[in-house]
């Protein structure tokens, strides 16, 4: 599913010393965004809590809201807002029982890995994503703040990988005089994800699903992948990701007082969600 935090059931934690260098990656978050966590449970309703535990000892708890799906499965959602600077891990509790956490295993020395870091980082891409229907084992519901997911990863557009395009219709008359009857210029840019060391394979798989969604916003501006992602191997069992991207041309994004409105070309508001910033973005 497209939950931006990977959780591992407590009983499944193992010693992954051989691959530990791939999983010691610190997943990054910015304080300008909330974290939306979603999970499913097939049995009876539970009182679940999302716990954010900092290495300093600070603990923050948020209670999951419950939705019963038409199939009888229980869907649980929780939103942590706002995030605070520091290194932390996330846990899921059922009353006093720890069910799962973001720790993915331990190395040969018994050190845990799977921590997250919140702060201000250079070259950090924020991806907001949503889909028009429930898919990818995820409940999306209506397009509003509570149902939009956010994910952060190192990366950015490669300046040298700009590919101009133009969908043109040329009319040529009887004396070979050419006239442009229609022209729609656009550009495809290459998005690079991952720092110099790359990112773990499970995040690469997650990113592939994110760019399969109907709506993807990069740093609050709407972009669309034009092709499937490309992957290259990096040291220590990590990978590099590149994605050809094109800005949306028939949907407009405008920001008024911290609320992002998605409109059609005529200015009719489709919907909107709060992005926590006060900037103007028009596609």
Residue pairs with C-beta under 8 A, 6 or more apart in sequence:
1 38
1 39
1 40
1 136
1 137
1 138
2 38
2 129
2 136
2 137
2 138
2 149
2 206
2 209
2 210
2 213
3 37
3 38
3 39
3 138
3 149
4 35
4 36
4 37
4 149
4 150
4 151
4 206
5 27
5 35
5 37
5 90
5 102
5 116
6 102
6 104
6 114
6 202
6 206
7 39
7 90
7 92
7 100
7 101
7 102
8 100
8 101
8 102
8 103
8 104
8 105
8 114
9 99
9 100
10 98
10 99
10 100
10 101
13 103
13 104
13 105
13 106
14 105
15 105
15 106
15 107
15 108
16 23
16 104
16 105
16 106
16 107
17 107
17 108
19 237
20 105
20 107
20 108
20 113
21 236
21 237
21 238
22 200
22 201
22 236
22 237
22 238
23 104
23 105
23 113
23 114
23 200
24 107
24 113
25 197
25 199
25 200
25 203
25 238
26 87
26 115
26 116
26 117
27 115
27 116
27 117
27 152
27 153
27 203
28 116
28 117
28 118
28 119
28 121
28 124
28 152
28 153
28 154
29 35
29 83
29 116
29 117
29 118
29 119
29 152
30 83
30 118
30 119
30 120
30 121
30 124
30 126
30 152
31 82
31 83
31 84
31 85
31 118
31 119
31 120
32 82
32 126
32 276
32 277
33 83
33 126
33 150
33 152
33 275
33 276
34 79
34 80
34 81
34 82
34 83
34 150
34 276
35 79
35 80
35 81
35 83
35 150
36 77
36 78
36 79
36 146
36 147
36 148
36 149
36 150
37 50
37 64
37 77
37 78
37 79
37 80
37 90
38 75
38 76
38 77
38 78
38 138
38 139
38 149
39 48
39 64
39 75
39 76
39 92
40 69
40 73
40 74
40 75
40 76
40 137
41 48
41 73
41 74
41 76
42 72
42 73
42 74
43 74
44 74
45 66
45 68
45 74
46 74
46 76
46 94
47 63
47 94
47 95
48 63
48 64
48 76
48 78
48 92
48 93
48 94
48 99
49 61
49 62
49 63
49 64
49 78
49 92
49 93
49 94
50 61
50 62
50 63
50 64
50 78
50 80
50 90
50 91
50 92
51 59
51 60
51 61
51 90
51 91
51 92
51 93
52 59
52 60
52 61
52 62
52 80
52 83
52 88
52 89
52 90
53 59
53 88
53 89
53 90
53 91
54 84
54 86
54 87
54 88
55 86
55 87
55 88
55 115
56 86
58 84
58 86
60 80
60 84
62 78
62 79
62 80
63 78
64 76
64 77
64 78
65 76
65 77
65 78
66 74
66 75
66 76
67 74
67 75
67 76
67 77
67 139
68 74
68 75
69 75
69 139
75 139
77 139
77 146
79 146
82 276
83 118
84 118
85 118
85 119
85 120
86 117
86 118
86 119
87 115
87 116
87 117
87 118
88 115
88 116
88 117
88 118
89 101
89 102
89 103
89 112
89 114
89 115
89 116
90 101
90 102
90 116
91 98
91 100
91 101
91 102
92 98
92 99
92 100
92 101
93 99
101 114
102 114
102 115
102 116
103 112
103 113
103 114
103 115
104 113
104 114
105 112
105 113
105 114
106 112
106 113
107 113
121 154
123 154
123 155
123 156
123 195
124 152
124 153
124 154
124 155
125 152
125 153
125 154
125 155
125 156
125 191
125 193
125 218
125 219
126 150
126 151
126 152
126 218
126 219
126 220
127 150
127 151
127 152
127 153
127 210
127 216
127 217
127 218
128 148
128 149
128 150
128 215
128 216
128 217
128 220
128 273
128 275
129 148
129 149
129 150
129 151
129 210
129 213
129 215
129 216
129 217
130 140
130 143
130 147
130 148
130 149
130 213
130 214
130 215
131 138
131 140
131 213
131 214
131 215
132 140
132 143
132 214
132 215
133 140
134 140
134 141
136 209
136 212
136 213
138 149
140 147
141 147
142 271
143 215
143 262
143 270
143 271
143 273
144 271
144 272
144 273
145 273
145 274
148 273
151 206
151 207
151 210
153 193
153 194
153 199
153 203
153 207
154 193
154 194
154 195
154 199
155 191
155 192
155 193
155 194
155 195
155 241
156 191
156 192
157 189
157 190
157 191
157 192
157 245
158 189
158 190
158 191
158 192
158 242
161 189
161 190
161 242
162 187
162 188
162 189
162 190
163 187
163 188
163 189
163 244
164 185
164 186
164 187
165 185
165 186
165 187
165 188
166 183
166 184
166 185
166 186
167 182
167 183
167 184
167 186
168 180
168 182
168 183
168 184
169 180
169 181
169 182
169 183
170 178
170 179
170 180
170 181
171 178
171 179
171 180
171 181
172 178
172 179
173 179
184 249
186 246
186 247
186 249
187 246
187 247
188 226
188 244
188 245
188 246
189 244
189 245
189 246
190 242
190 243
190 244
190 245
191 218
191 223
191 242
191 243
191 244
191 245
192 240
192 241
192 242
193 199
193 207
193 240
193 241
193 242
193 243
194 234
194 238
194 239
194 240
194 241
197 234
197 235
197 236
197 238
198 234
198 235
198 236
198 238
198 239
198 240
199 234
199 238
199 239
199 240
199 241
200 237
200 238
200 239
201 237
201 238
201 239
204 229
204 231
204 239
204 241
207 229
207 241
207 243
208 228
208 229
210 216
211 225
211 229
211 243
215 222
215 262
216 222
216 223
216 224
216 225
217 223
217 253
217 260
218 245
220 253
220 255
220 260
220 275
220 277
220 279
220 281
221 247
221 253
221 281
221 283
222 247
222 248
222 251
222 253
222 262
222 283
223 245
223 246
223 247
223 248
224 245
224 246
224 247
224 248
225 243
225 244
225 245
226 244
226 245
226 246
227 243
227 244
229 241
229 242
229 243
230 241
230 242
230 243
231 239
231 240
231 241
232 239
232 240
232 242
233 239
233 240
234 240
247 283
248 283
249 283
250 264
250 265
251 262
251 263
251 264
251 270
251 283
252 262
252 263
252 264
252 265
252 267
252 282
252 283
253 260
253 261
253 262
253 263
253 281
253 282
253 283
254 260
254 261
254 263
254 280
254 281
254 282
255 261
255 275
255 277
255 278
255 279
255 280
255 281
257 278
258 274
258 275
258 276
258 277
258 278
259 272
259 273
259 274
259 275
260 272
260 273
260 274
260 275
260 281
261 269
261 270
261 271
261 272
262 269
262 270
262 271
262 272
263 269
263 270
264 270
